[in-house]
Amino acid sequence: MRYTTGVTFHIDPPSSEKYLSDSRPCVIVGNHQSSLDVLLLARIFPPYCSVTAKSSLKKVPFLGWFMALSGTVFIDRRNSQSARQAFSGAAAEMLTHRQSVFIFPEGTRSYARGPELGSFKKGAFHLAVQAQVDVVPVVCANYWGLLAAREWRFRSGCIPVRVLEPVSTKGLGVEDVDALCTRVREKMLDALREIGETEAGRRVGGKEVERKKD
């Protein structure tokens, strides 16, 4: 990854990476900025972890077949009943096989110019509550200063990442999902802003680009 793109990801502190594997099974949630996040997943993905994807991808030759064989949870976003059934099945699979799931709760790429988060969809938190497993937030620094597709900018750099302490769902029910979603989002937004104020965060963030323009 370093040699093909010039982009690397550094978990700080390094000791926090243990949350990704020690909490297995868990629901890992991360902020979603661009297609570059695929490289982030390659860096942090722990063993025995799968992803969710829109159901239409299941029909794509080769890609869909591979995703199905790898344990991907396909979600029909147009059908809330189907989504609930998929998450119910995923919860059972997680517990049976001790398999974690990674989800971008924003649901789409933000292309944010600064340390911002979109609104969170609640599927990840419904899943965590159904399975009674921890939610492990992963926060990647805003890297608009490195990648801005609409401005034809792609630079190399080291992007800081922070793995936050697991958030327990033990004893929570469906009535607690909204509060859980809000609490996790607030923790992630605070961390995103904190990273943005560090030297490493400023080097890759949009603020540095705007400062140089001025």
Disulfide bonds with the S-S distance in Angstrom:
none
